[in-house]
Amino acid sequence: MNSESRTTKSVFNIGVSVFNSFLLVLLNYIGRIIFVRYLDASYLGINGLFSNVISILSIADLGIATALTYSLYKPIKEKDTEKINVLIYFFKKVYTLIALAVFVFGLVLMPLLPFIVNLENTPKDIYIYYILFVLESASSYLFSYKATLLTADQKNYYVAFVDIGLNIFKFLGRILIVIFTQNYVFYVAFGVASNILFNFFKNLVTTHKYKYLSRKAPPLSKEDRKIIFSNVGSTFLYKIGGVIQTNTDSILISIYVGTIMVGYYSNYTMLITSVTSLLTMLFSAIKASLGNFIQNYTDDKDKMYELYKALDFANFWLIGFCSIAFICLFQDFTRISYGEEYLLPILTVILIVVNFYTSNIRQNMWAFRETTGLFNKTKYITLVTSGANLILSIIFGYFFGLAGILGSTIVARFLYAFWREPIILFKSVFGKSSKSYFINYLIQFLIFIIVCSLTYAICYFITIDNQILEFVLKVAFVAIFPNVIFFIMFFKTKNFQFLFKRFIGIFKKNKQIDN
């Protein structure tokens, strides 16, 4: 596969992912407004808390999805359909076991509910709500094993199209349930049924696309299983670390501050999570391309480093712009959408955004880590960081509440992961010192602070009587001003020119996407 084809596929996947993400953000936003209007605030808190508790159950997949996708890159490149079929059949067994493990693990955690749900009047059906959340999580693994092939083969836009249908279907169903029944049990149960239906459909789509996938295949060889489980062992540590780092905050907030505060906090993190999902999808869309590129240029470290720098620059622009938009618009957005009573202190908002920035600024590094198979060398980094995060959050959450919990996550990230991971990546993959990475990180962060401060200061003086019109004007200004500044600062740089020429080439050359 030539580089132009790889780029074309990546851009198409990115386009579909962006559309899907924006649609999901819009549907979640409208759905949350209706949710707040028709259901008690305690249900918003329960929804946010259980969503995070259930995310912890995803630890049962051992990080295997990443390792399995990585194992498909080589047979796809070599068009080894027999090997692909064997791997997919193996995935089926693994994902079935994961679904069972999630369900069992979820039931084991049930006795902890009285300790983490902190409400003045706890709903009598709290255990039913929780079991439905567990079923929704477990069902997400059923019938989804074949879709891994679409992702690895740069055809994940098929999955995105199915997800678009699922999101619309789930949104409409849940909105009707909330409006006409105000029944939270029906609301969650509908999500379970939707997951099962659409995961089954994803498998049908994959089978239609790859007709060589048979219902049965020979067992995977011991040697291949050994390689996969070796990578799984490493990605499992990443999974544990990631789950602890991103999903314990809401639990601690519920314990220390109250479950209703989790609902207020989730109004902000809904947008953060949606944008993070978009960024993850963007990099997932290029991972297959990146994996193919690395397979072809394994020995050309300079060429890999050139691509890394260009993608890192693009990632900074995206993360920087999103962070600026969050800081400048979050409060107005929340006030208009949910009401003045749902506002969090500005210090808390800044901590939420800094947390977003310091985490997602490493998206490009994670993509290279996963596509180069650098699992074993970096497997303890996220685990150590998350352990420090949990300890600090428990201590500072007790003394400083919500701000202490959020600040602990940022501090823990800089204690170890911030400096250790780039050292390993640069030495192992690029054969270079990581000094340039830290210098570049500092420069980027200073630029972000300056542009963010200027944008926020100007936004502060945009005031008119009409609250909605004022918000629209701020949105327009934030959409233009920081991007213009970034463009003026970077358009002559090598990284900008590298990306500009690559994407312009797609439109100049009328090449078809090869199947």
C-alpha positions as CSV (number, residue, x, y, z in Angstrom):
1,M,0.0,0.0,0.0
2,N,1.5,3.3,-1.0
3,S,1.7,6.4,1.3
4,E,-0.9,8.3,-0.7
5,S,-3.4,5.5,-0.2
6,R,-2.6,5.3,3.5
7,T,-3.1,9.0,3.9
8,T,-6.4,8.9,1.9
9,K,-7.8,6.2,4.1
10,S,-6.7,8.0,7.2
11,V,-8.4,11.2,6.1
12,F,-11.6,9.4,5.2
13,N,-11.7,7.6,8.5
14,I,-11.0,10.8,10.3
15,G,-13.8,12.6,8.5
16,V,-16.3,10.0,9.4
17,S,-15.0,9.9,13.0
18,V,-15.3,13.6,13.3
19,F,-18.9,13.6,12.0
20,N,-19.8,10.8,14.4
21,S,-18.3,12.5,17.4
22,F,-20.0,15.8,16.7
23,L,-23.3,14.1,16.3
24,L,-22.7,12.2,19.6
25,V,-21.8,15.5,21.4
26,L,-25.0,17.1,20.1
27,L,-27.2,14.2,21.0
28,N,-25.7,13.9,24.5
29,Y,-26.1,17.6,25.0
30,I,-29.8,17.6,24.0
31,G,-30.4,14.4,25.9
32,R,-28.8,15.8,29.1
33,I,-30.9,19.0,29.0
34,I,-34.1,16.9,28.7
35,F,-32.7,14.5,31.4
36,V,-32.2,17.4,33.8
37,R,-35.7,18.9,33.0
38,Y,-37.6,15.7,33.6
39,L,-35.6,13.7,36.2
40,D,-34.3,14.6,39.7
41,A,-30.7,15.9,40.0
42,S,-29.9,12.8,42.0
43,Y,-30.4,10.6,38.9
44,L,-27.8,12.8,37.1
45,G,-25.4,12.0,39.9
46,I,-26.2,8.3,39.9
47,N,-25.8,8.2,36.1
48,G,-22.4,9.9,36.3
49,L,-21.2,7.7,39.2
50,F,-22.3,4.4,37.8
51,S,-20.9,5.3,34.4
52,N,-17.5,5.6,36.1
53,V,-17.9,2.5,38.3
54,I,-18.8,0.5,35.2
55,S,-15.8,1.9,33.3
56,I,-13.7,0.2,36.0
57,L,-15.2,-3.1,34.9
58,S,-13.6,-2.6,31.5
59,I,-10.4,-3.7,33.3
60,A,-11.7,-7.2,32.6
61,D,-10.7,-6.9,28.9
62,L,-7.1,-6.8,30.0
63,G,-6.3,-4.2,27.4
64,I,-6.6,-7.1,24.9
65,A,-8.3,-5.0,22.2
66,T,-5.1,-3.1,21.5
67,A,-3.0,-6.2,21.5
68,L,-5.4,-8.0,19.2
69,T,-5.6,-5.1,16.7
70,Y,-1.8,-5.0,16.7
71,S,-1.6,-8.7,15.9
72,L,-3.7,-8.1,12.7
73,Y,-1.4,-5.6,11.1
74,K,1.0,-8.1,9.6
75,P,-1.4,-10.6,8.2
76,I,-3.5,-7.8,6.7
77,K,-0.4,-6.3,5.0
78,E,0.5,-9.8,3.7
79,K,-3.1,-10.5,2.7
80,D,-3.0,-13.7,4.7
81,T,-6.7,-14.4,4.9
82,E,-6.3,-17.8,6.6
83,K,-4.3,-16.3,9.5
84,I,-6.8,-13.4,9.8
85,N,-9.7,-15.9,10.0
86,V,-7.9,-17.9,12.7
87,L,-7.2,-14.7,14.7
88,I,-10.9,-13.5,14.4
89,Y,-12.2,-16.9,15.6
90,F,-9.8,-16.6,18.6
91,F,-11.1,-13.1,19.3
92,K,-14.6,-14.5,19.5
93,K,-13.7,-16.8,22.4
94,V,-11.8,-14.1,24.2
95,Y,-14.5,-11.5,23.9
96,T,-17.1,-14.0,25.2
97,L,-15.0,-14.6,28.3
98,I,-14.5,-10.9,28.8
99,A,-18.3,-10.3,28.7
100,L,-18.7,-13.0,31.4
101,A,-15.9,-11.6,33.5
102,V,-17.4,-8.1,33.3
103,F,-20.8,-9.4,34.5
104,V,-19.3,-11.4,37.4
105,F,-16.9,-8.7,38.5
106,G,-19.8,-6.2,38.4
107,L,-21.9,-8.4,40.7
108,V,-18.9,-8.8,43.1
109,L,-18.8,-5.0,43.5
110,M,-22.5,-4.6,44.4
111,P,-21.9,-4.8,48.2
112,L,-19.8,-1.6,47.9
113,L,-22.7,0.6,46.7
114,P,-23.8,1.8,50.2
115,F,-20.2,3.2,50.7
116,I,-19.9,5.1,47.4
117,V,-23.5,6.4,46.9
118,N,-23.8,9.5,49.0
119,L,-27.4,10.8,48.8
120,E,-29.8,12.2,51.4
121,N,-32.5,9.9,50.0
122,T,-31.1,6.9,48.1
123,P,-33.7,5.5,45.6
124,K,-35.0,2.1,46.5
125,D,-34.2,0.7,43.1
126,I,-30.5,1.6,43.3
127,Y,-29.4,-2.0,42.9
128,I,-31.6,-2.5,39.8
129,Y,-30.0,0.6,38.2
130,Y,-26.6,-0.8,38.9
131,I,-27.3,-4.3,37.5
132,L,-28.6,-2.7,34.3
133,F,-25.4,-0.7,34.0
134,V,-23.4,-3.9,34.5
135,L,-25.4,-5.6,31.8
136,E,-24.9,-2.7,29.4
137,S,-21.2,-2.9,29.9
138,A,-21.0,-6.7,29.5
139,S,-23.2,-6.6,26.4
140,S,-20.8,-4.2,24.7
141,Y,-18.4,-7.1,24.2
142,L,-20.9,-9.5,22.7
143,F,-20.9,-9.8,18.9
144,S,-18.2,-7.1,18.6
145,Y,-15.1,-9.3,17.9
146,K,-15.2,-9.1,14.1
147,A,-15.3,-5.3,14.1
148,T,-11.6,-5.4,15.2
149,L,-10.7,-6.4,11.7
150,L,-12.4,-3.3,10.2
151,T,-10.3,-1.1,12.5
152,A,-7.0,-2.8,11.8
153,D,-7.7,-2.7,8.0
154,Q,-8.5,1.0,8.0
155,K,-12.2,0.3,7.4
156,N,-13.4,1.6,10.8
157,Y,-15.7,4.0,9.0
158,Y,-18.0,1.0,8.6
159,V,-18.1,0.8,12.4
160,A,-18.6,4.5,12.6
161,F,-21.6,4.4,10.3
162,V,-23.2,1.7,12.5
163,D,-22.4,3.8,15.6
164,I,-24.1,6.8,14.0
165,G,-27.3,4.7,13.6
166,L,-26.9,3.4,17.2
167,N,-26.5,6.9,18.7
168,I,-29.5,8.3,16.9
169,F,-31.6,5.2,17.8
170,K,-30.6,5.2,21.4
171,F,-31.1,9.0,21.7
172,L,-34.6,9.0,20.3
173,G,-35.6,6.0,22.4
174,R,-34.3,7.3,25.6
175,I,-35.7,10.8,25.1
176,L,-39.2,9.3,24.5
177,I,-38.8,7.2,27.7
178,V,-37.7,10.2,29.8
179,I,-40.5,12.5,28.5
180,F,-43.4,10.0,28.6
181,T,-42.4,7.8,31.6
182,Q,-39.9,9.7,33.7
183,N,-38.7,6.1,34.6
184,Y,-34.9,5.8,35.0
185,V,-35.1,1.9,34.9
186,F,-36.6,2.0,31.4
187,Y,-34.0,4.6,30.4
188,V,-31.0,2.3,31.3
189,A,-32.7,-0.9,30.1
190,F,-33.1,0.6,26.7
191,G,-29.4,1.2,26.5
192,V,-28.7,-2.5,27.1
193,A,-31.1,-3.7,24.4
194,S,-29.6,-1.1,21.9
195,N,-26.0,-2.3,22.6
196,I,-26.9,-6.0,21.9
197,L,-28.8,-5.2,18.7
198,F,-26.2,-2.9,17.1
199,N,-23.1,-5.1,18.1
200,F,-24.8,-8.0,16.3
201,F,-25.3,-5.7,13.3
202,K,-21.6,-4.8,13.3
203,N,-20.7,-8.4,13.0
204,L,-23.0,-8.8,10.1
205,V,-21.4,-5.8,8.3
206,T,-18.0,-7.3,8.9
207,T,-18.9,-10.7,7.6
208,H,-20.4,-9.2,4.5
209,K,-17.3,-7.1,3.8
210,Y,-14.9,-10.1,4.4
211,K,-16.6,-13.1,3.0
212,Y,-13.7,-15.3,3.7
213,L,-14.5,-15.2,7.4
214,S,-15.9,-18.6,8.2
215,R,-17.9,-19.6,11.2
216,K,-15.2,-21.9,12.5
217,A,-11.4,-21.9,12.0
218,P,-8.4,-23.9,13.3
219,P,-7.2,-23.0,16.8
220,L,-4.5,-20.3,17.0
221,S,-1.0,-21.7,17.3
222,K,0.7,-21.8,20.7
223,E,3.4,-19.5,19.3
224,D,0.9,-16.8,18.2
225,R,-1.0,-17.1,21.4
226,K,2.2,-16.6,23.3
227,I,3.0,-13.4,21.4
228,I,-0.5,-12.0,21.8
229,F,-0.7,-12.7,25.6
230,S,2.8,-11.3,26.0
231,N,1.5,-8.0,24.6
232,V,-1.8,-8.4,26.6
233,G,0.2,-8.7,29.8
234,S,1.8,-5.3,29.1
235,T,-1.4,-3.6,27.9
236,F,-3.2,-5.0,30.9
237,L,-1.0,-2.9,33.1
238,Y,-1.9,0.1,31.0
239,K,-5.5,-0.8,31.3
240,I,-5.4,-1.0,35.1
241,G,-3.5,2.3,35.3
242,G,-5.8,4.1,32.8
243,V,-8.9,2.9,34.6
244,I,-7.6,4.0,38.0
245,Q,-6.5,7.4,36.7
246,T,-9.6,8.3,34.8
247,N,-12.5,6.6,36.6
248,T,-11.8,6.9,40.3
249,D,-12.3,10.7,40.5
250,S,-16.1,10.5,40.4
251,I,-16.2,7.8,43.0
252,L,-14.1,9.8,45.4
253,I,-16.2,12.9,44.6
254,S,-19.3,11.0,45.5
255,I,-17.7,9.8,48.8
256,Y,-16.2,13.1,49.9
257,V,-18.5,15.7,48.4
258,G,-21.7,13.9,47.5
259,T,-23.3,12.0,44.6
260,I,-25.2,15.0,43.3
261,M,-21.9,16.8,42.9
262,V,-20.9,14.0,40.5
263,G,-23.8,15.1,38.4
264,Y,-22.7,18.7,38.3
265,Y,-19.2,17.7,37.6
266,S,-20.4,15.3,34.8
267,N,-22.0,18.3,33.0
268,Y,-18.5,19.6,32.4
269,T,-16.8,16.2,31.8
270,M,-19.5,15.2,29.3
271,L,-18.0,17.7,26.8
272,I,-14.4,16.8,27.9
273,T,-15.2,13.1,27.4
274,S,-16.8,13.7,24.0
275,V,-13.8,15.7,22.7
276,T,-11.4,13.1,24.2
277,S,-13.3,10.4,22.4
278,L,-13.1,12.4,19.2
279,L,-9.3,12.8,19.6
280,T,-8.9,9.1,20.4
281,M,-10.9,8.2,17.3
282,L,-8.8,10.6,15.2
283,F,-5.7,8.8,16.3
284,S,-7.3,5.4,16.0
285,A,-8.2,6.3,12.4
286,I,-4.5,6.9,11.7
287,K,-3.1,4.0,13.8
288,A,-3.6,1.5,11.1
289,S,-1.9,3.8,8.6
290,L,0.8,4.4,11.1
291,G,1.2,0.7,11.7
292,N,1.5,0.1,8.0
293,F,4.0,3.0,7.7
294,I,6.2,1.6,10.5
295,Q,6.1,-1.9,8.9
296,N,7.5,-0.4,5.7
297,Y,10.0,2.0,7.3
298,T,11.2,0.2,10.5
299,D,14.8,0.9,9.7
300,D,14.4,4.5,8.7
301,K,14.3,6.2,12.1
302,D,14.6,9.7,10.6
303,K,11.5,9.2,8.5
304,M,9.5,7.9,11.5
305,Y,10.7,10.9,13.6
306,E,9.7,13.3,10.9
307,L,6.2,11.9,10.9
308,Y,6.1,11.9,14.7
309,K,7.0,15.6,14.9
310,A,4.4,16.5,12.3
311,L,1.6,14.6,14.1
312,D,2.7,15.9,17.5
313,F,2.4,19.5,16.1
314,A,-1.1,18.7,14.8
315,N,-2.0,17.2,18.2
316,F,-0.8,20.3,20.0
317,W,-2.9,22.6,17.8
318,L,-6.0,20.5,18.4
319,I,-5.5,20.1,22.2
320,G,-4.5,23.7,22.6
321,F,-7.6,25.0,20.8
322,C,-10.0,22.7,22.6
323,S,-8.5,23.7,26.0
324,I,-8.9,27.4,25.2
325,A,-12.5,26.9,24.1
326,F,-13.3,25.0,27.3
327,I,-11.8,27.7,29.6
328,C,-13.5,30.6,27.8
329,L,-16.9,29.0,27.2
330,F,-17.6,26.4,29.9
331,Q,-19.3,28.7,32.4
332,D,-21.6,30.4,29.8
333,F,-22.5,27.1,28.3
334,T,-23.4,25.5,31.6
335,R,-25.4,28.6,32.7
336,I,-27.5,28.6,29.5
337,S,-27.9,24.9,29.3
338,Y,-28.7,23.8,32.9
339,G,-29.0,26.9,35.0
340,E,-26.9,29.0,37.4
341,E,-27.2,26.4,40.2
342,Y,-25.1,23.9,38.2
343,L,-22.0,26.1,37.9
344,L,-18.7,25.0,39.4
345,P,-16.1,27.4,40.8
346,I,-13.7,28.8,38.1
347,L,-10.7,27.2,39.8
348,T,-12.4,23.8,39.4
349,V,-13.0,24.5,35.8
350,I,-9.4,25.4,35.2
351,L,-8.3,22.2,36.9
352,I,-10.6,20.2,34.7
353,V,-9.2,21.8,31.6
354,V,-5.5,21.5,32.6
355,N,-6.2,17.8,33.4
356,F,-7.6,17.5,29.8
357,Y,-4.6,19.2,28.3
358,T,-1.9,17.3,30.2
359,S,-3.5,14.0,29.4
360,N,-4.4,14.4,25.7
361,I,-1.2,16.2,24.7
362,R,0.3,12.8,24.7
363,Q,-2.1,11.2,22.2
364,N,0.5,11.1,19.5
365,M,3.0,9.4,21.8
366,W,0.4,6.7,22.7
367,A,-0.3,6.1,19.0
368,F,3.4,5.5,18.4
369,R,3.7,3.3,21.5
370,E,0.9,1.1,20.4
371,T,1.8,0.8,16.7
372,T,5.5,0.1,17.4
373,G,4.6,-2.6,19.9
374,L,6.4,-0.8,22.7
375,F,4.2,-2.5,25.3
376,N,6.8,-4.3,27.4
377,K,9.2,-1.4,27.9
378,T,6.5,1.0,29.1
379,K,4.1,-1.3,30.8
380,Y,4.6,0.0,34.4
381,I,4.4,3.7,33.6
382,T,0.7,4.2,33.7
383,L,0.3,1.8,36.7
384,V,2.8,3.7,38.8
385,T,1.2,7.1,37.8
386,S,-2.3,5.8,38.6
387,G,-1.2,4.5,41.9
388,A,0.3,7.8,42.9
389,N,-2.9,9.5,41.6
390,L,-5.2,7.3,43.8
391,I,-3.1,7.9,46.9
392,L,-2.9,11.7,46.4
393,S,-6.6,11.9,45.5
394,I,-7.6,10.1,48.7
395,I,-5.4,12.4,50.8
396,F,-6.1,15.8,49.1
397,G,-9.7,14.9,48.4
398,Y,-10.3,14.6,52.1
399,F,-8.8,18.0,52.8
400,F,-9.7,20.0,49.7
401,G,-12.7,18.2,48.2
402,L,-13.2,18.4,44.4
403,A,-10.3,20.7,43.7
404,G,-7.9,18.4,45.7
405,I,-9.0,15.3,43.7
406,L,-8.6,17.0,40.3
407,G,-5.3,18.6,41.3
408,S,-3.9,15.3,42.4
409,T,-4.5,13.7,39.0
410,I,-2.4,16.5,37.4
411,V,0.4,16.2,40.0
412,A,0.6,12.4,39.7
413,R,1.0,12.7,35.9
414,F,4.0,14.9,36.2
415,L,5.7,12.8,38.9
416,Y,6.5,9.9,36.6
417,A,4.7,9.4,33.2
418,F,5.5,12.9,31.9
419,W,9.2,12.4,31.8
420,R,9.6,8.5,31.7
421,E,7.5,7.6,28.7
422,P,9.2,10.0,26.2
423,I,12.6,8.9,27.3
424,I,11.8,5.3,26.4
425,L,10.0,6.1,23.2
426,F,12.7,8.4,21.8
427,K,15.5,6.0,22.7
428,S,13.8,2.8,21.5
429,V,12.0,4.0,18.4
430,F,13.9,7.0,17.1
431,G,17.3,6.4,18.5
432,K,17.4,10.0,19.8
433,S,17.7,11.9,23.1
434,S,14.3,13.0,24.5
435,K,15.7,16.5,25.3
436,S,14.1,18.0,22.2
437,Y,10.7,16.6,23.4
438,F,10.8,18.4,26.8
439,I,12.0,21.7,25.2
440,N,9.2,21.5,22.7
441,Y,6.6,20.6,25.4
442,L,7.6,23.6,27.4
443,I,7.5,26.0,24.4
444,Q,4.1,24.6,23.4
445,F,2.7,25.0,26.9
446,L,3.9,28.6,27.2
447,I,2.3,29.4,23.8
448,F,-0.9,27.8,25.0
449,I,-0.9,29.9,28.2
450,I,-0.3,33.1,26.3
451,V,-2.9,32.5,23.6
452,C,-5.4,31.2,26.2
453,S,-4.9,34.3,28.5
454,L,-5.4,36.7,25.6
455,T,-8.5,34.9,24.3
456,Y,-10.1,34.7,27.8
457,A,-9.3,38.4,28.6
458,I,-11.0,39.5,25.4
459,C,-14.0,37.2,25.9
460,Y,-14.4,38.7,29.4
461,F,-15.2,42.1,27.9
462,I,-17.8,40.6,25.4
463,T,-21.0,41.4,27.3
464,I,-24.5,42.2,26.0
465,D,-27.9,42.0,27.5
466,N,-29.0,38.9,25.5
467,Q,-27.3,35.9,27.2
468,I,-27.6,33.5,24.2
469,L,-26.4,36.1,21.7
470,E,-23.4,36.9,23.9
471,F,-22.5,33.2,24.0
472,V,-22.8,33.0,20.2
473,L,-20.4,35.9,19.8
474,K,-17.9,34.4,22.2
475,V,-18.1,31.1,20.3
476,A,-17.4,32.8,17.0
477,F,-14.5,34.7,18.5
478,V,-13.0,31.7,20.2
479,A,-13.3,29.7,17.0
480,I,-11.4,32.3,15.0
481,F,-8.9,34.2,17.3
482,P,-6.7,31.4,18.7
483,N,-6.6,29.5,15.3
484,V,-5.5,32.7,13.5
485,I,-2.7,33.2,16.1
486,F,-1.6,29.6,15.7
487,F,-1.6,30.0,12.0
488,I,0.5,33.1,12.0
489,M,3.0,31.5,14.4
490,F,3.3,28.2,12.6
491,F,2.5,28.4,8.9
492,K,6.2,28.7,7.9
493,T,7.4,25.8,10.1
494,K,8.5,22.4,8.7
495,N,5.8,20.6,10.5
496,F,3.0,22.7,9.2
497,Q,4.3,22.5,5.6
498,F,4.7,18.7,6.0
499,L,1.1,18.3,6.9
500,F,-0.2,20.9,4.4
501,K,1.6,19.3,1.5
502,R,0.5,15.8,2.5
503,F,-3.2,16.7,2.7
504,I,-3.2,18.9,-0.4
505,G,-1.8,15.9,-2.3
506,I,-4.9,14.0,-1.6
507,F,-7.1,16.4,-3.5
508,K,-4.6,16.8,-6.4
509,K,-4.3,13.1,-7.0
510,N,-7.5,11.3,-7.8
511,K,-6.5,7.9,-6.5
512,Q,-9.1,5.4,-5.4
513,I,-9.0,3.9,-2.0
514,D,-7.7,0.3,-2.4
515,N,-9.7,-2.4,-0.7
